[in-house]
């Protein structure tokens, strides 16, 4: 029997599951949005519907329905981006999952991100 290598957790920050209705917008395409799956102090994962990958460029924004919370101009670098489901519903081609890490945040952005994690998430069991 082959030896199994232990899984080594490489993340620096705990991930938190985000409740439904929390969105990420792709800057400068604020009309394009995705649903946040989980988030940490270092980055986030989200799913989005699109026929194309990589709509967000270098910045994203986190928002909640009716603008109860809005954190904009978050520097973001994609780590992965892949198709999780293929659908053909009103011209929609695919549901994709994207994960990435935040760049350098200002102190105000960091405080607002900490507020979001404290008030809109629960600890993920992932």
Order of alpha helices (4+ residues) and beta strands (2+ residues): beta-beta-beta-beta-beta-beta-beta-alpha-beta
